[in-house]
Amino acid sequence: MVQPNVAERPHLAAPASSPRPADEILIDAGRLTALVHDVLLRAGMPPDEAALVADALVLADLRGMQSHGVLRVPIYVEKIRAGGFRPGRKGRVIRETASTVLLDGEDGIGQVLTIAAMDRAIDKAKANGIGAAGVFNSNHHGEAAYYVLHALKRDMIAIVATNGSPNMPAWGGKTKMTGPLPFTAGAPTNKEEPFVIDAALGVTNRGKLIYMADRREKIPFGWGVDRNAQATDDPAKVLDGGWILPIGGHKGFGITMFIEIVSGVLTGALIGSAIRDLYNAPRELPQGLGHFCIAIDPSAFMPVEQFKNRMDDMIRMIKSSDLAPGTERMVIPGQLEFEKERNRRANGIPLSVKLVTQLRVLGAELGSDRTV
Amino acid sequence: MVQPNVAERPHLAAPASSPRPADEILIDAGRLTALVHDVLLRAGMPPDEAALVADALVLADLRGMQSHGVLRVPIYVEKIRAGGFRPGRKGRVIRETASTVLLDGEDGIGQVLTIAAMDRAIDKAKANGIGAAGVFNSNHHGEAAYYVLHALKRDMIAIVATNGSPNMPAWGGKTKMTGPLPFTAGAPTNKEEPFVIDAALGVTNRGKLIYMADRREKIPFGWGVDRNAQATDDPAKVLDGGWILPIGGHKGFGITMFIEIVSGVLTGALIGSAIRDLYNAPRELPQGLGHFCIAIDPSAFMPVEQFKNRMDDMIRMIKSSDLAPGTERMVIPGQLEFEKERNRRANGIPLSVKLVTQLRVLGAELGSDRTV
């Protein structure tokens, strides 16, 4: 059975003070960024792109989003060398209106292309109140929240949508053809920390299933199904050809489908099973992904300081809530990641010895004099 | 335990062929619209507003969204007579940019104001690719999908956000302060039926809890909590001061909070517990709601026929999926409502005898010569 105060609140289930596994070591964020930057440069990225991607990957690790962090460096290097990722593409304008733009990513770097799209959406929002930018022929772009954080620095409300290789069937089916895709958005604040949501629309995530399967723990029914679409409480069966269920069943699927519509159908990107997986496709093939960014300038609706103060008021109202049993404190979407980032900037990022070794070897192979 | 193939798919749990309760009768949609129109006219709405609201309420009943249908007529009449709803307000422009507009609803009729906002968003999208319109000082606007359907007729992709009186605490709290608000969006198609999602971000809905409580049935853990925020399988305890949980726990709450941000914080509307409930507030007080509409013109990204054909392709891909056990056919978000509408236009809308009597009495009291 789903215990709402535990099973549905995984971010509270693993307190920040939990002991670090023995196979992890703490790595300084600055040194890690320098190594990744140098590796990407030597793999063939121009300096500005290497700096952007290194910053985005390390920030994901700082924020506790390891699945979109530096563990992606080895595959990025492979894709660049094989031609699946093509550095130096900034997004070629295909169509443009006063408030929208469509970019052909020309198989470039996902982070570079999404920042290019968001920057254009922001410029158009500054001029006209709201702006939207789509990209097709793109690749993996890491943590989608990165582009929201970028927009928040310019006092924008932002939404980012992306599609991806399919891990889930449409609701009621058993042929994998879409997400669960993330719902990613944010809004700026004044004194309080910004609101940021970046939530994959699945009940759980693969990392958590792998962790529980390793420990032979059961999962609640409703988290996932086996390869025959049968309900199961065995995380190993979900991982072995099954899939994680969307939040709210058909509701989460419907939101995922809308995200696929704007990021994939509207941009002209590949969709569904036509998308090439980052790992399970030949390295020379680009992924064919699509992204869609919306920026809204709050000053089109009220003075921006007033909007940010209203955001503060809403957040304080939430933080002053009476606590439900099992809750230690009220947490606003995005807050735990900001707290983790501060902690890890000061104390280092816990990375597995295996990954650290892999990065050191990759750096040495490429002739880098940087290390961690 | 949550059985994904039943509990999370309530739209499949009640097949269209289920026998109609004995206390329901079939009412012709045309006659119902004429009666509601006349009642609203006599209550004080101008003819164009009465026609719009009658159409919107009856369409909700046709689509099976009874909770936003003609059962709202008696309270609307009370609110108009007491001054809480003020007919004749079309939305006064407070701020305008090339692609955005903010309207003061001046406590007008929610349907009138949201159509005004969506029409402006569409006009701006036609001119500039994307448009957004916010409204504050608004009231109950019925089924949010109505405004998406309106935009689909003009080949727009549309998103509608609204806030409402709070039925749910922030995640981890027990002070009610927001949704679950609906996620509402749509996209046009060519041969297939349009994609429409209009899903409240709660695991279930009050109507279903009332139905199950009446039959002394248990609900799965994870659907709701009691007034002390304790997990329960008793629907009566959820209804008695408890609340329905958001889909995906903190994820569904985060999406609800973003909807509150654009519809409430950004528009300058009331938010959280400051909003006046439609029923539990003095009739003379306006609700103070906010709405936010976005329209995206697909032709800013590709020829609109190409976009609509790509939508058809995606829908056909989904419909050709292998079926999971327990699934009779693949259903696209919005499809069941279109099917129900066709059926009910042909055969009548099932309404309770109690509601039909109430509408007849209301019509007679107001001197209407219409009836159903």
HADDOCK unambig.tbl for C-alpha pairs under 7 A between the chains (distance, minus, plus):
assign (segid A and resid 1 and name CA) (segid B and resid 1 and name CA) 4.29 0.50 0.50
assign (segid A and resid 1 and name CA) (segid B and resid 2 and name CA) 6.79 0.50 0.50
assign (segid A and resid 1 and name CA) (segid B and resid 221 and name CA) 6.07 0.50 0.50
assign (segid A and resid 2 and name CA) (segid B and resid 1 and name CA) 6.71 0.50 0.50
assign (segid A and resid 2 and name CA) (segid B and resid 221 and name CA) 5.92 0.50 0.50
assign (segid A and resid 2 and name CA) (segid B and resid 222 and name CA) 5.26 0.50 0.50
assign (segid A and resid 3 and name CA) (segid B and resid 222 and name CA) 6.34 0.50 0.50
assign (segid A and resid 3 and name CA) (segid B and resid 231 and name CA) 6.94 0.50 0.50
assign (segid A and resid 4 and name CA) (segid B and resid 222 and name CA) 5.69 0.50 0.50
assign (segid A and resid 4 and name CA) (segid B and resid 231 and name CA) 6.91 0.50 0.50
assign (segid A and resid 8 and name CA) (segid B and resid 248 and name CA) 6.55 0.50 0.50
assign (segid A and resid 8 and name CA) (segid B and resid 249 and name CA) 5.25 0.50 0.50
assign (segid A and resid 9 and name CA) (segid B and resid 249 and name CA) 6.51 0.50 0.50
assign (segid A and resid 9 and name CA) (segid B and resid 250 and name CA) 6.51 0.50 0.50
assign (segid A and resid 95 and name CA) (segid B and resid 300 and name CA) 6.87 0.50 0.50
assign (segid A and resid 95 and name CA) (segid B and resid 301 and name CA) 6.31 0.50 0.50
assign (segid A and resid 97 and name CA) (segid B and resid 128 and name CA) 5.66 0.50 0.50
assign (segid A and resid 97 and name CA) (segid B and resid 129 and name CA) 6.01 0.50 0.50
assign (segid A and resid 97 and name CA) (segid B and resid 300 and name CA) 6.61 0.50 0.50
assign (segid A and resid 98 and name CA) (segid B and resid 128 and name CA) 4.98 0.50 0.50
assign (segid A and resid 99 and name CA) (segid B and resid 128 and name CA) 5.28 0.50 0.50
assign (segid A and resid 99 and name CA) (segid B and resid 129 and name CA) 5.80 0.50 0.50
assign (segid A and resid 99 and name CA) (segid B and resid 130 and name CA) 6.18 0.50 0.50
assign (segid A and resid 100 and name CA) (segid B and resid 129 and name CA) 5.58 0.50 0.50
assign (segid A and resid 100 and name CA) (segid B and resid 130 and name CA) 6.73 0.50 0.50
assign (segid A and resid 100 and name CA) (segid B and resid 300 and name CA) 6.89 0.50 0.50
assign (segid A and resid 102 and name CA) (segid B and resid 301 and name CA) 5.99 0.50 0.50
assign (segid A and resid 128 and name CA) (segid B and resid 97 and name CA) 5.66 0.50 0.50
assign (segid A and resid 128 and name CA) (segid B and resid 98 and name CA) 4.99 0.50 0.50
assign (segid A and resid 128 and name CA) (segid B and resid 99 and name CA) 5.28 0.50 0.50
assign (segid A and resid 129 and name CA) (segid B and resid 97 and name CA) 6.01 0.50 0.50
assign (segid A and resid 129 and name CA) (segid B and resid 99 and name CA) 5.80 0.50 0.50
assign (segid A and resid 129 and name CA) (segid B and resid 100 and name CA) 5.58 0.50 0.50
assign (segid A and resid 130 and name CA) (segid B and resid 99 and name CA) 6.18 0.50 0.50
assign (segid A and resid 130 and name CA) (segid B and resid 100 and name CA) 6.72 0.50 0.50
assign (segid A and resid 130 and name CA) (segid B and resid 131 and name CA) 6.98 0.50 0.50
assign (segid A and resid 131 and name CA) (segid B and resid 130 and name CA) 6.98 0.50 0.50
assign (segid A and resid 170 and name CA) (segid B and resid 318 and name CA) 6.28 0.50 0.50
assign (segid A and resid 172 and name CA) (segid B and resid 323 and name CA) 6.22 0.50 0.50
assign (segid A and resid 172 and name CA) (segid B and resid 324 and name CA) 5.49 0.50 0.50
assign (segid A and resid 172 and name CA) (segid B and resid 327 and name CA) 5.57 0.50 0.50
assign (segid A and resid 172 and name CA) (segid B and resid 330 and name CA) 6.12 0.50 0.50
assign (segid A and resid 173 and name CA) (segid B and resid 321 and name CA) 5.66 0.50 0.50
assign (segid A and resid 173 and name CA) (segid B and resid 322 and name CA) 5.54 0.50 0.50
assign (segid A and resid 173 and name CA) (segid B and resid 323 and name CA) 4.34 0.50 0.50
assign (segid A and resid 173 and name CA) (segid B and resid 324 and name CA) 4.75 0.50 0.50
assign (segid A and resid 173 and name CA) (segid B and resid 330 and name CA) 6.76 0.50 0.50
assign (segid A and resid 174 and name CA) (segid B and resid 321 and name CA) 6.69 0.50 0.50
assign (segid A and resid 174 and name CA) (segid B and resid 322 and name CA) 5.39 0.50 0.50
assign (segid A and resid 174 and name CA) (segid B and resid 323 and name CA) 5.66 0.50 0.50
assign (segid A and resid 174 and name CA) (segid B and resid 324 and name CA) 5.16 0.50 0.50
assign (segid A and resid 175 and name CA) (segid B and resid 321 and name CA) 5.42 0.50 0.50
assign (segid A and resid 175 and name CA) (segid B and resid 322 and name CA) 5.64 0.50 0.50
assign (segid A and resid 197 and name CA) (segid B and resid 254 and name CA) 6.21 0.50 0.50
assign (segid A and resid 199 and name CA) (segid B and resid 251 and name CA) 6.11 0.50 0.50
assign (segid A and resid 203 and name CA) (segid B and resid 248 and name CA) 5.76 0.50 0.50
assign (segid A and resid 221 and name CA) (segid B and resid 1 and name CA) 6.11 0.50 0.50
assign (segid A and resid 221 and name CA) (segid B and resid 2 and name CA) 5.91 0.50 0.50
assign (segid A and resid 221 and name CA) (segid B and resid 3 and name CA) 6.93 0.50 0.50
assign (segid A and resid 222 and name CA) (segid B and resid 2 and name CA) 5.23 0.50 0.50
assign (segid A and resid 222 and name CA) (segid B and resid 3 and name CA) 6.21 0.50 0.50
assign (segid A and resid 222 and name CA) (segid B and resid 4 and name CA) 5.55 0.50 0.50
assign (segid A and resid 229 and name CA) (segid B and resid 324 and name CA) 5.60 0.50 0.50
assign (segid A and resid 229 and name CA) (segid B and resid 325 and name CA) 6.71 0.50 0.50
assign (segid A and resid 231 and name CA) (segid B and resid 4 and name CA) 6.92 0.50 0.50
assign (segid A and resid 247 and name CA) (segid B and resid 247 and name CA) 5.57 0.50 0.50
assign (segid A and resid 247 and name CA) (segid B and resid 248 and name CA) 4.77 0.50 0.50
assign (segid A and resid 248 and name CA) (segid B and resid 8 and name CA) 6.43 0.50 0.50
assign (segid A and resid 248 and name CA) (segid B and resid 203 and name CA) 5.76 0.50 0.50
assign (segid A and resid 248 and name CA) (segid B and resid 247 and name CA) 4.76 0.50 0.50
assign (segid A and resid 248 and name CA) (segid B and resid 248 and name CA) 6.45 0.50 0.50
assign (segid A and resid 249 and name CA) (segid B and resid 8 and name CA) 5.16 0.50 0.50
assign (segid A and resid 249 and name CA) (segid B and resid 9 and name CA) 6.44 0.50 0.50
assign (segid A and resid 250 and name CA) (segid B and resid 9 and name CA) 6.45 0.50 0.50
assign (segid A and resid 251 and name CA) (segid B and resid 199 and name CA) 6.12 0.50 0.50
assign (segid A and resid 254 and name CA) (segid B and resid 197 and name CA) 6.23 0.50 0.50
assign (segid A and resid 254 and name CA) (segid B and resid 333 and name CA) 6.03 0.50 0.50
assign (segid A and resid 265 and name CA) (segid B and resid 307 and name CA) 6.90 0.50 0.50
assign (segid A and resid 265 and name CA) (segid B and resid 310 and name CA) 6.16 0.50 0.50
assign (segid A and resid 265 and name CA) (segid B and resid 311 and name CA) 6.66 0.50 0.50
assign (segid A and resid 266 and name CA) (segid B and resid 298 and name CA) 6.73 0.50 0.50
assign (segid A and resid 266 and name CA) (segid B and resid 301 and name CA) 6.61 0.50 0.50
assign (segid A and resid 266 and name CA) (segid B and resid 307 and name CA) 6.32 0.50 0.50
assign (segid A and resid 267 and name CA) (segid B and resid 301 and name CA) 6.52 0.50 0.50
assign (segid A and resid 298 and name CA) (segid B and resid 266 and name CA) 6.72 0.50 0.50
assign (segid A and resid 300 and name CA) (segid B and resid 95 and name CA) 6.86 0.50 0.50
assign (segid A and resid 300 and name CA) (segid B and resid 97 and name CA) 6.60 0.50 0.50
assign (segid A and resid 300 and name CA) (segid B and resid 100 and name CA) 6.90 0.50 0.50
assign (segid A and resid 301 and name CA) (segid B and resid 95 and name CA) 6.30 0.50 0.50
assign (segid A and resid 301 and name CA) (segid B and resid 102 and name CA) 5.99 0.50 0.50
assign (segid A and resid 301 and name CA) (segid B and resid 266 and name CA) 6.61 0.50 0.50
assign (segid A and resid 301 and name CA) (segid B and resid 267 and name CA) 6.51 0.50 0.50
assign (segid A and resid 307 and name CA) (segid B and resid 265 and name CA) 6.90 0.50 0.50
assign (segid A and resid 307 and name CA) (segid B and resid 266 and name CA) 6.32 0.50 0.50
assign (segid A and resid 310 and name CA) (segid B and resid 265 and name CA) 6.15 0.50 0.50
assign (segid A and resid 311 and name CA) (segid B and resid 265 and name CA) 6.65 0.50 0.50
assign (segid A and resid 318 and name CA) (segid B and resid 170 and name CA) 6.29 0.50 0.50
assign (segid A and resid 321 and name CA) (segid B and resid 173 and name CA) 5.66 0.50 0.50
assign (segid A and resid 321 and name CA) (segid B and resid 174 and name CA) 6.68 0.50 0.50
assign (segid A and resid 321 and name CA) (segid B and resid 175 and name CA) 5.42 0.50 0.50
assign (segid A and resid 322 and name CA) (segid B and resid 173 and name CA) 5.54 0.50 0.50
assign (segid A and resid 322 and name CA) (segid B and resid 174 and name CA) 5.39 0.50 0.50
assign (segid A and resid 322 and name CA) (segid B and resid 175 and name CA) 5.65 0.50 0.50
assign (segid A and resid 323 and name CA) (segid B and resid 172 and name CA) 6.22 0.50 0.50
assign (segid A and resid 323 and name CA) (segid B and resid 173 and name CA) 4.34 0.50 0.50
assign (segid A and resid 323 and name CA) (segid B and resid 174 and name CA) 5.66 0.50 0.50
assign (segid A and resid 324 and name CA) (segid B and resid 172 and name CA) 5.50 0.50 0.50
assign (segid A and resid 324 and name CA) (segid B and resid 173 and name CA) 4.77 0.50 0.50
assign (segid A and resid 324 and name CA) (segid B and resid 174 and name CA) 5.17 0.50 0.50
assign (segid A and resid 324 and name CA) (segid B and resid 229 and name CA) 5.59 0.50 0.50
assign (segid A and resid 325 and name CA) (segid B and resid 229 and name CA) 6.71 0.50 0.50
assign (segid A and resid 327 and name CA) (segid B and resid 172 and name CA) 5.58 0.50 0.50
assign (segid A and resid 330 and name CA) (segid B and resid 172 and name CA) 6.11 0.50 0.50
assign (segid A and resid 330 and name CA) (segid B and resid 173 and name CA) 6.75 0.50 0.50
assign (segid A and resid 333 and name CA) (segid B and resid 254 and name CA) 6.03 0.50 0.50
